[in-house]
Amino acid sequence: MRIDNHGNLEATDVSTRSVSQPDSSSQQAVQTAAQPTTEDSTYQSAVSALVAQVNRQPEIRQEKVAALAQQVRAGTHDIAPSETAEAIFADLAPKQAA
């Protein structure tokens, strides 16, 4: 369907339209661009290694959570609001490359 300038809908039969075929140079360019390079393979290996490393890490550090929960229950967990704010901002700040 097509909407013309007057807001009326008009049915269009697209089955009768011809579609031009891409020329051979266009097809060759697409095939060449799709070939993986050594650099792509190295990058993919590095990404896979990092993903595996992240997946090995626990999502929640249970020992730390348990210790903090115990301190909160005992009333001994005392942290200054400024320390909390500093930690939040430090976590949000862009990391500088080493």
DRENPA-3360 file (N, C-alpha, C; in nm, 2 decimals, always signed):
BEGIN
1 = MRIDNHGN = +0.08/-0.12/+0.00/+0.00/+0.00/+0.00/+0.09/+0.12/+0.00 ~ +0.03/+0.23/-0.05/+0.11/+0.35/-0.06/+0.01/+0.46/-0.01 ~ +0.07/+0.56/+0.06/-0.01/+0.68/+0.10/+0.03/+0.79/+0.01 ~ -0.06/+0.85/-0.06/-0.03/+0.96/-0.15/-0.04/+1.09/-0.07 ~ -0.02/+1.20/-0.14/-0.02/+1.33/-0.07/-0.16/+1.37/-0.02 ~ -0.26/+1.30/-0.06/-0.40/+1.34/-0.01/-0.44/+1.25/+0.10 ~ -0.36/+1.17/+0.15/-0.39/+1.08/+0.27/-0.47/+0.96/+0.23 ~ -0.50/+0.93/+0.10/-0.57/+0.82/+0.06/-0.48/+0.70/+0.04;
9 = LEATDVST = -0.53/+0.58/+0.08/-0.45/+0.46/+0.06/-0.48/+0.40/-0.07 ~ -0.37/+0.36/-0.14/-0.39/+0.30/-0.27/-0.31/+0.17/-0.27 ~ -0.38/+0.06/-0.31/-0.32/-0.07/-0.31/-0.23/-0.08/-0.43 ~ -0.11/-0.13/-0.41/-0.01/-0.15/-0.52/+0.03/-0.29/-0.53 ~ +0.02/-0.35/-0.65/+0.06/-0.48/-0.67/+0.21/-0.49/-0.70 ~ +0.29/-0.54/-0.60/+0.43/-0.54/-0.62/+0.48/-0.66/-0.69 ~ +0.39/-0.76/-0.72/+0.43/-0.88/-0.78/+0.47/-0.86/-0.93 ~ +0.42/-0.76/-0.99/+0.44/-0.73/-1.13/+0.56/-0.65/-1.16;
17 = RSVSQPDS = +0.63/-0.59/-1.05/+0.74/-0.51/-1.07/+0.87/-0.59/-1.10 ~ +0.95/-0.54/-1.18/+1.08/-0.61/-1.21/+1.19/-0.56/-1.11 ~ +1.27/-0.66/-1.08/+1.38/-0.63/-0.98/+1.51/-0.64/-1.06 ~ +1.60/-0.54/-1.06/+1.72/-0.55/-1.13/+1.82/-0.64/-1.05 ~ +1.90/-0.72/-1.12/+2.00/-0.80/-1.06/+2.13/-0.73/-1.05 ~ +2.20/-0.75/-0.94/+2.32/-0.68/-0.92/+2.43/-0.73/-1.02 ~ +2.51/-0.64/-1.07/+2.62/-0.68/-1.16/+2.72/-0.77/-1.09 ~ +2.81/-0.83/-1.17/+2.91/-0.93/-1.11/+3.01/-0.86/-1.03;
25 = SSQQAVQT = +3.04/-0.73/-1.05/+3.14/-0.66/-0.97/+3.08/-0.63/-0.83 ~ +2.95/-0.61/-0.82/+2.89/-0.58/-0.69/+2.89/-0.71/-0.62 ~ +2.85/-0.82/-0.68/+2.85/-0.95/-0.61/+2.99/-0.99/-0.56 ~ +3.09/-0.97/-0.64/+3.23/-1.00/-0.60/+3.27/-0.91/-0.49 ~ +3.23/-0.79/-0.48/+3.27/-0.70/-0.37/+3.20/-0.75/-0.24 ~ +3.08/-0.79/-0.25/+3.01/-0.84/-0.13/+3.08/-0.97/-0.08 ~ +3.11/-1.06/-0.17/+3.18/-1.19/-0.14/+3.32/-1.16/-0.07 ~ +3.39/-1.06/-0.13/+3.52/-1.03/-0.08/+3.51/-0.97/+0.06;
33 = AAQPTTED = +3.41/-0.88/+0.08/+3.39/-0.82/+0.21/+3.35/-0.92/+0.32 ~ +3.29/-1.03/+0.28/+3.24/-1.13/+0.37/+3.35/-1.23/+0.41 ~ +3.46/-1.23/+0.35/+3.57/-1.32/+0.38/+3.63/-1.28/+0.51 ~ +3.64/-1.37/+0.61/+3.71/-1.33/+0.74/+3.86/-1.32/+0.72 ~ +3.92/-1.23/+0.79/+4.06/-1.20/+0.78/+4.13/-1.26/+0.90 ~ +4.26/-1.26/+0.90/+4.34/-1.31/+1.02/+4.31/-1.22/+1.14 ~ +4.30/-1.09/+1.11/+4.27/-0.99/+1.22/+4.14/-1.02/+1.28 ~ +4.04/-1.05/+1.20/+3.90/-1.08/+1.25/+3.91/-1.20/+1.34;
41 = STYQSAVS = +3.99/-1.30/+1.30/+4.00/-1.43/+1.37/+4.07/-1.40/+1.51 ~ +4.17/-1.32/+1.51/+4.24/-1.29/+1.63/+4.15/-1.21/+1.72 ~ +4.08/-1.12/+1.67/+3.98/-1.04/+1.75/+3.88/-1.13/+1.81 ~ +3.82/-1.22/+1.73/+3.72/-1.31/+1.77/+3.77/-1.40/+1.88 ~ +3.90/-1.45/+1.87/+3.96/-1.53/+1.97/+3.97/-1.45/+2.10 ~ +4.01/-1.33/+2.09/+4.03/-1.25/+2.21/+3.90/-1.22/+2.28 ~ +3.80/-1.19/+2.20/+3.66/-1.17/+2.26/+3.61/-1.30/+2.33 ~ +3.63/-1.41/+2.26/+3.58/-1.54/+2.32/+3.65/-1.57/+2.45;
49 = ALVAQVNR = +3.78/-1.54/+2.46/+3.86/-1.56/+2.58/+3.81/-1.47/+2.69 ~ +3.78/-1.35/+2.66/+3.73/-1.25/+2.76/+3.59/-1.29/+2.81 ~ +3.50/-1.34/+2.72/+3.37/-1.38/+2.75/+3.38/-1.50/+2.85 ~ +3.47/-1.60/+2.82/+3.49/-1.72/+2.90/+3.53/-1.67/+3.04 ~ +3.63/-1.58/+3.04/+3.68/-1.53/+3.17/+3.57/-1.47/+3.26 ~ +3.48/-1.39/+3.19/+3.37/-1.32/+3.26/+3.27/-1.43/+3.31 ~ +3.24/-1.53/+3.23/+3.15/-1.63/+3.26/+3.19/-1.72/+3.38 ~ +3.33/-1.72/+3.40/+3.38/-1.80/+3.52/+3.36/-1.73/+3.65;
57 = QPEIRQEK = +3.34/-1.60/+3.64/+3.33/-1.52/+3.76/+3.19/-1.53/+3.82 ~ +3.17/-1.54/+3.95/+3.04/-1.55/+4.01/+2.97/-1.41/+3.99 ~ +2.84/-1.41/+3.97/+2.77/-1.29/+3.95/+2.77/-1.21/+4.08 ~ +2.75/-1.28/+4.19/+2.75/-1.22/+4.33/+2.86/-1.28/+4.41 ~ +2.94/-1.20/+4.47/+3.04/-1.26/+4.56/+2.98/-1.29/+4.70 ~ +2.94/-1.42/+4.71/+2.86/-1.46/+4.82/+2.93/-1.44/+4.96 ~ +3.06/-1.46/+4.96/+3.13/-1.44/+5.09/+3.12/-1.29/+5.14 ~ +3.14/-1.20/+5.04/+3.14/-1.06/+5.08/+3.00/-1.02/+5.12;
65 = VAALAQQV = +2.90/-1.07/+5.04/+2.76/-1.04/+5.08/+2.72/-1.09/+5.22 ~ +2.76/-1.22/+5.25/+2.73/-1.28/+5.38/+2.80/-1.20/+5.49 ~ +2.92/-1.15/+5.47/+2.99/-1.08/+5.57/+2.93/-0.94/+5.60 ~ +2.89/-0.88/+5.49/+2.82/-0.75/+5.50/+2.68/-0.77/+5.57 ~ +2.61/-0.87/+5.53/+2.48/-0.90/+5.59/+2.49/-0.92/+5.74 ~ +2.60/-0.99/+5.78/+2.62/-1.02/+5.92/+2.65/-0.88/+6.00 ~ +2.73/-0.80/+5.93/+2.76/-0.67/+6.00/+2.64/-0.58/+6.01 ~ +2.55/-0.58/+5.91/+2.43/-0.51/+5.91/+2.34/-0.56/+6.02;
73 = RAGTHDIA = +2.32/-0.69/+6.03/+2.24/-0.75/+6.14/+2.29/-0.72/+6.28 ~ +2.43/-0.72/+6.29/+2.49/-0.69/+6.42/+2.50/-0.54/+6.45 ~ +2.47/-0.46/+6.35/+2.47/-0.31/+6.37/+2.61/-0.26/+6.37 ~ +2.71/-0.34/+6.32/+2.85/-0.29/+6.31/+2.89/-0.24/+6.18 ~ +2.80/-0.25/+6.08/+2.84/-0.20/+5.95/+2.82/-0.05/+5.95 ~ +2.93/+0.03/+5.95/+2.92/+0.17/+5.96/+3.01/+0.23/+5.85 ~ +2.95/+0.30/+5.76/+3.02/+0.36/+5.65/+2.97/+0.50/+5.63 ~ +3.06/+0.59/+5.60/+3.02/+0.73/+5.59/+2.95/+0.75/+5.45;
81 = PSETAEAI = +2.85/+0.83/+5.44/+2.78/+0.86/+5.32/+2.88/+0.91/+5.21 ~ +2.98/+0.98/+5.25/+3.07/+1.04/+5.15/+3.15/+0.92/+5.09 ~ +3.18/+0.82/+5.17/+3.26/+0.70/+5.11/+3.17/+0.63/+5.01 ~ +3.04/+0.62/+5.04/+2.95/+0.56/+4.94/+2.94/+0.64/+4.81 ~ +2.93/+0.77/+4.83/+2.92/+0.85/+4.71/+3.05/+0.84/+4.63 ~ +3.16/+0.85/+4.69/+3.29/+0.84/+4.62/+3.30/+0.70/+4.55 ~ +3.26/+0.60/+4.61/+3.26/+0.46/+4.54/+3.17/+0.46/+4.42 ~ +3.05/+0.52/+4.43/+2.96/+0.52/+4.32/+3.02/+0.60/+4.21;
89 = FADLAPKQ = +3.07/+0.72/+4.24/+3.13/+0.80/+4.13/+3.25/+0.73/+4.07 ~ +3.34/+0.67/+4.15/+3.45/+0.60/+4.10/+3.41/+0.49/+4.00 ~ +3.30/+0.42/+4.04/+3.25/+0.31/+3.95/+3.20/+0.36/+3.82 ~ +3.13/+0.48/+3.82/+3.07/+0.54/+3.71/+3.17/+0.61/+3.62 ~ +3.29/+0.65/+3.67/+3.39/+0.72/+3.60/+3.45/+0.64/+3.49 ~ +3.48/+0.69/+3.37/+3.54/+0.62/+3.27/+3.68/+0.56/+3.32 ~ +3.70/+0.44/+3.28/+3.83/+0.37/+3.32/+3.94/+0.42/+3.23 ~ +4.05/+0.45/+3.28/+4.17/+0.49/+3.20/+4.25/+0.37/+3.17;
97 = AA = +4.29/+0.36/+3.04/+4.38/+0.25/+3.00/+4.51/+0.25/+3.07 ~ +4.56/+0.14/+3.11/+4.68/+0.13/+3.18/+4.80/+0.13/+3.08;
% end
